[in-house]
């Protein structure tokens, strides 16, 4: 399992990879993933296979997606060619999730990923938004990203809203630089994402919902009424009236809103817009 810092494509060296070697952290990741013998596990970024070795020992099947072609080619031999391991060279940001999982699998799948810092957000969204959705995800990300994913109203960001719209996010543990070889310059963290069976805020058009959320965070240091007006391209007075109708103080900042409050703003905006 490895993390990748922004660099050139190619070998592990050129990709700037840092390999997780701390056995305690590896065990905590596997425990968080709740692996059972019938599981299909998709591992993103297996690197040299420290975590893969634990996964193939517990899961029915492991599909490892590795961007580095040299690491991918060496992985089966490094692990003594386990029969339940499939290694695919690919970019998890654009991978065909349905093709990886296979058609007609009734038991679902789980994702374990040590995500490259520069691509964490699009990879997480890829798996949460692309059918079929995983049963759960256990991902390692930069610590500040983990804090954003698990934030409460008062410290929310677009990432907070996006992740929590699709899944319950809980912090598993922090991971110090010393857990890697070579040590990165930043602290990492492991987050467990459990996709909702029933959406916490049912919406007809999630894409339109996130258009409103992005508008609200267009100028996050501004008051909500000003940021929304700027992002939606309408007059401040119109947004103020909408927020007043919901009992929301337009002087608040976007970071203070809950998922339910964002859903209320979206529904009200759709109604006002449809009315002209």
Secondary structure, DSSP 8 states (H G I E B T S, - for coil): -EEE-S--SSSHHHHTEEEE--HHHHHHHHHHHT--TT-EEEEE--TTSHHHHHHHHHSSEEEEEES-HHHHHHHHHHTT--TTEEEEE--TTT--HHHHH-TT-TT--EEEEE--GGGHHHHHHHHHHSSS--SEEEEEEEHHHHHHHT--TTS--HHHHHHHHHEEEEEEEEE-GGGEES--SS-EEEEEEEE-SS-TT--S-HHHHHHHHHHHTTTTTS-HHHHHHHHHTS-HHHHHHHHHHTT--TTS-GGG--HHHHHHHHHHHHHHHHT-
